[in-house]
Amino acid sequence: MVFFNSHRKCISLFAMIAFAGLLFFWASPAPAAPTVASSEKNPAVGATGSSDEETGFVEEEEAAPVTKKMKKKTPWLLIGAAVVVGAAALYFLVLKKPKYTLTVSLTGATGNPAATEKYKKGTVVSYNYSLQSGYVNLAVKLDGVAVASSGTVTMDKDHTLTVTAVQGAAIQVNSTPTGAKIFLDNVDTGLTTNATVSGVTPGSHTVKLTKSGYYNYSTAVTTTSGQTATVNATLYRDVTGKWSGTTNQGYPMFVNVSGSTVNSYNIKMKLTGGIGTLTLEVTGWGTYSISNGSFTISTTVGTGGSLKITGKFNSAGTALTGTWSCNYLSAWGYFTGSGTYNATKSGSMKQVVRPSAEGVRILEERLN
């Protein structure tokens, strides 16, 4: 087919020349058919064979040969057949344009053309595709090369349009309380909890919830094609202010909260060592993030010592519970201790003098 299309003019010219030659052959007159010449003498010539001079007779000249023209029948049937063949060759090889095939393959998409069709040479075919409901990642390829989802293709040869999409995933997002705005990969979905986010590309994503008066909630979630993942979130109220409480040892403590961070704290504790008990009071400052109602303070104390305080606010923002632990090296030796605490919101933040951006100050160090 490719050879035929690429040599159409040559084949057409050959067919027309052959057709013209055939007509010329049948239209040419047939050659004359010769007749046999005969000699006639005067009937007076004797049978004895005497000469003309003796008998007085003159022999008549031989007559010129007569040509008899043969009449040839015209082969109208063959001429008619030749005319039909020539006309057909002229139409199919010259006048009629060839058709090319546009092969269309659709997966997870809709649009036109939707099926494989044949088009005349030179036809400009428009195409336009979009995602089916529940599918994502539309990809359109023309002869294996990525193209836009809409455009045109000129039928100068056979072409292939391949349109593919991936079945999307979904995320069911629930929260307590409800009414939180849902962000997927930091993009506002326009939905609020509880709701289902559909048409999600399979893979890893981040879901974030925001609600006025509550801390932002954020979590990672992995989705699978054709399946629904679920996020159940508990939102925590904004707990900005001073939170005061008591450790399991009966000593006072507090943390200052500003927005979503703990920026200062104070805790007094009793540590034990090889030679007795050490009372230590520490004030610290810094920036410790609150995530999903929880925070962790971890810092150094003295030379080679460490202090760790964890905290967890309840979802109503009315209570704070946590743990503490400390290792401390003093002039009297190495001391350690750990415990728990409970605190409630007690008003505005307590001002803490900060000599540096982050650090601790030992307010009391006493060997008991």
JOTA-V479225 format. One record per residue. N is the residue number from 1. PHI is phi in whole degrees, 0 to 359 (* if undefined). BURIAL is # if it has 9 or more other ideal C-beta (glycine too) atoms within 8 Angstrom, else .. Layout:
# JOTA-V479225
N,PHI,BURIAL  N,PHI,BURIAL
This chain:
# JOTA-V479225
1,*,.  2,295,.  3,297,.  4,298,.  5,294,.  6,281,.  7,237,.  8,300,#  9,295,.  10,296,.  11,296,#  12,297,#  13,298,.  14,298,.  15,296,#  16,291,#  17,296,.  18,297,.  19,295,#  20,297,.  21,298,.  22,296,#  23,296,#  24,299,.  25,298,.  26,284,#  27,275,.  28,291,.  29,290,.  30,283,.  31,293,.  32,291,.  33,265,.  34,288,.  35,244,.  36,281,.  37,284,.  38,231,.  39,258,.  40,238,.  41,246,.  42,294,.  43,299,.  44,280,.  45,290,#  46,284,.  47,279,.  48,279,.  49,79,.  50,290,.  51,284,.  52,294,.  53,291,.  54,285,.  55,273,#  56,86,.  57,265,.  58,248,.  59,288,.  60,288,.  61,291,.  62,294,.  63,290,.  64,294,.  65,299,.  66,262,.  67,266,.  68,252,.  69,279,.  70,277,.  71,271,.  72,254,.  73,286,.  74,281,.  75,279,.  76,298,.  77,296,.  78,292,.  79,296,#  80,297,.  81,297,.  82,296,#  83,297,.  84,298,.  85,298,#  86,296,#  87,296,.  88,297,.  89,297,#  90,299,#  91,289,#  92,286,.  93,265,#  94,241,#  95,280,.  96,279,.  97,281,.  98,287,.  99,248,.  100,243,#  101,260,#  102,255,#  103,273,#  104,243,#  105,231,.  106,241,#  107,222,.  108,71,#  109,218,#  110,232,.  111,149,#  112,229,.  113,290,#  114,258,.  115,217,.  116,293,.  117,217,.  118,255,.  119,227,#  120,293,.  121,303,#  122,91,.  123,294,.  124,262,.  125,259,#  126,271,.  127,227,#  128,203,.  129,228,#  130,216,.  131,287,#  132,287,.  133,300,.  134,89,.  135,246,#  136,223,#  137,59,.  138,290,#  139,224,.  140,240,#  141,233,#  142,250,#  143,54,.  144,85,.  145,251,.  146,297,.  147,225,.  148,293,.  149,289,.  150,220,.  151,169,.  152,225,.  153,222,#  154,270,.  155,277,#  156,259,.  157,192,.  158,291,.  159,230,#  160,228,#  161,250,#  162,244,.  163,241,#  164,230,#  165,208,#  166,254,#  167,296,#  168,283,#  169,250,#  170,219,#  171,230,#  172,271,#  173,248,#  174,240,#  175,213,#  176,235,.  177,285,.  178,279,#  179,90,.  180,275,#  181,288,#  182,256,#  183,245,#  184,245,#  185,54,.  186,67,.  187,246,.  188,294,.  189,278,#  190,81,.  191,252,#  192,233,.  193,292,#  194,271,.  195,200,#  196,251,.  197,266,#  198,254,.  199,66,#  200,270,#  201,295,#  202,303,#  203,139,.  204,268,.  205,217,#  206,240,#  207,253,#  208,234,#  209,241,#  210,228,#  211,209,#  212,301,.  213,88,.  214,232,#  215,288,#  216,295,.  217,244,#  218,218,#  219,207,#  220,266,.  221,217,#  222,249,.  223,250,#  224,236,.  225,306,#  226,79,.  227,237,.  228,244,.  229,268,#  230,234,.  231,239,#  232,246,.  233,245,#  234,249,#  235,269,#  236,249,#  237,293,#  238,296,.  239,246,#  240,304,.  241,139,#  242,264,#  243,244,#  244,248,#  245,200,#  246,224,#  247,280,#  248,296,.  249,269,.  250,90,.  251,272,#  252,282,#  253,205,#  254,203,#  255,227,#  256,258,#  257,243,#  258,232,.  259,65,.  260,251,.  261,222,#  262,266,#  263,248,#  264,198,#  265,201,#  266,211,#  267,211,#  268,241,#  269,211,#  270,247,#  271,248,#  272,242,#  273,215,#  274,291,.  275,242,.  276,149,.  277,241,#  278,240,#  279,265,#  280,228,#  281,241,#  282,231,#  283,245,#  284,225,#  285,212,#  286,164,#  287,230,.  288,238,#  289,290,.  290,258,#  291,236,.  292,53,#  293,84,#  294,236,#  295,214,#  296,221,#  297,252,#  298,223,.  299,207,#  300,266,.  301,229,#  302,66,#  303,259,.  304,78,.  305,260,#  306,213,#  307,225,#  308,227,#  309,231,#  310,249,#  311,213,#  312,218,#  313,274,#  314,284,#  315,296,#  316,282,.  317,72,#  318,245,.  319,213,#  320,227,#  321,232,#  322,186,#  323,231,#  324,217,#  325,207,#  326,211,#  327,237,#  328,218,#  329,252,#  330,242,#  331,294,.  332,265,#  333,128,.  334,257,#  335,233,#  336,222,#  337,187,#  338,202,.  339,180,#  340,230,#  341,205,#  342,225,#  343,215,#  344,228,#  345,287,#  346,239,.  347,129,.  348,291,.  349,298,#  350,275,#  351,287,.  352,236,#  353,288,.  354,243,.  355,286,.  356,210,.  357,296,.  358,208,.  359,164,#  360,224,#  361,228,.  362,276,#  363,272,.  364,211,.  365,216,.  366,223,.  367,275,.  368,270,.
